Amino acid sequence: MQDPNYSNIIQSAFAFIKNQVMQKPDGLQIYETGTVLSIGEGIALVDGLPDVKSDELLKFPHGVMGMAYNLDEKQVGVILLDEEERIEAGDEVHRTGRVLDLPVGDLLLGRVIDPLGRPLDGEGVVYSQTRYAVERPAPPIMHRDKVATPLQTGIKTIDALIPIGRGQRELILGDRQTGKTAIAIDTIINQNDKDVICIYCAVGKQNAAIAKVIADLKKHDAMSYSIVVSAGADAPAGIQFVAPYAATSIGEYFMERGRDVLVVYDDLTWHARAYRQMALLLRRPPGREAYPGDIFYIHARLLERATLLKEEYGSGSLTAFPIIETQSQNISAFIPTNLISITDGQIYLSPQLFQRDILPAIDIGLSVSRVGGAAQLPYYRFVSKNLKLSYTQFQELEIFSRFSARMDEASRKIIERGRRVREVMKQPQYDPMSVIEQVAELMAVNEGFLDELELSAITEAKKAIRTAVKEKLEVIAVKIESGEHLLEEERVRLMQVVRDAVDAVKGKQKQEADYAAD
């Protein structure tokens, strides 16, 4: 007679054999084995692995790693995270029992890594006992605080007219070669003494362009507080896809410990294309412009992780600068409109302004910050409150003046003031400005101190103003940057220093004119 416990013993033995863990030299735990059915273009179809989990890390021969993505009834669609040349149909695939993760922590500062945490700078393996999953849930709404602390970019046009707060998501968009990356790099350089951790995530960019960014950061001593996550144009589509999520996980480590973090995604256009390539190869249904239906979701779940945490959760923040490329200034295309609706504002760079050498080429009319003055220093808000409206009026009048020979005196004054505002807003790359320098220049143009100067002398006047306020207004500068309101005598002192600096340039200009007349 058969033992009634016989079937239970067999089932227990089978479960034990199935879940028996084999420890491999690289530390990965191998659970189940499957077989490669087909492989190509960064995608593998695998038979077997009945208990595999979504986003689980899978191990192929020769150390190649993959991530389970499509869990179909008869096969598993796997995104490869390494080159596929040595993988063939029939090869074994092993489960590892863990989701895709990477090392995080202070040891990453100053390093260049790939989205799996592997070093790309030749400085050795990153050893960290703390690892974060690449895909993590966004902080709950009840953990988030209102954005009220400014993130100073050091760029006058942005800090004055499109202010950005810590924890905000501000989109940077424009055609090719209009200065999108330059704005992000200048912002990183400006955090030198601001205690902000900066993460630059390159997706689909040429290796030469990534190397230039790294060289620029090193040249301006920004790598000590920066991390570069690189998934270049020659990286597999799977690596390009996971790169932004990996960079965000690194940032969340610091945010959860009360630090302020800036993450630059350069750029999400290539991220969307990498996902479209993978999704089509995995037979996911295409939608508009052949993108899968969940293309909005992959960016939404990424950018929702940017926030400012409440004090009881550490008061850390993660600010996101996603960058995308438009084609022929078409900001109403599919991916740009998706990201505009996800983010808290956008900075649009115009190719026309770029060609006219008005740099940074920010189109003020099409740029907006939905946080706005709530994340601006009080005195900065005081000197720039009417600037955007008056500058927009100037732009309209300037266009009209090209078709009219006669113009009333009021319109002529608006145009002359607007031209000086535009000259003041010009700023070279790698030259971020302190708050007091920006405030002083804006005050000079708002108060009409520059009205009598020739346009060609504005640059010299700006240099004189910057030198004067740095040398004479150190105490006032500290008060403005700390968010304090200035006393009336301090305002008068600031205005007098600015006026004297401009008057010195006016005197020099008059001497040159008199000398030329003689």
Secondary structure, DSSP 8 states (H G I E B T S, - for coil): ---TTHHHHHHHHHHHHHT--EE-TTS-EE--EEEEEEEETTEEEEEE-TT--TTEEEE-GGG-EEEEEEE-SS-EEEEESS--TT--TT-EEEEEEEE-EEE-SGGGTT-EE-TTS-BSSSS-----S-EEESS-----GGGB----SB---S-HHHHHHS--BTT-B-EEEESTTSSHHHHHHHHHHHTTTTTEEEEEEEES--HHHHHHHHHHHHHTT-GGGEEEEEE-TTS-HHHHHHHHHHHHHHHHHHHTTT-EEEEEEETHHHHHHHHHHHHHHTT--B-GGG-BTTHHHHHHHHHTT--BB-GGGT--EEEEEEEEE-STT-TTSHHHHHHHHHSSEEEEE-HHHHHTT-SS-B-TTT-EESSGGGGS-HHHHHHHTTHHHHHHHHHHHHHHHTT-S---HHHHHHHHHHHHHHHHH---TT----HHHHHHHHHHHHTTTTTTS-GGGHHHHHHHHHHHHHHH-HHHHHHHHTT----HHHHHHHHHHHHHHHHHHHHHHHHHHHHHH-
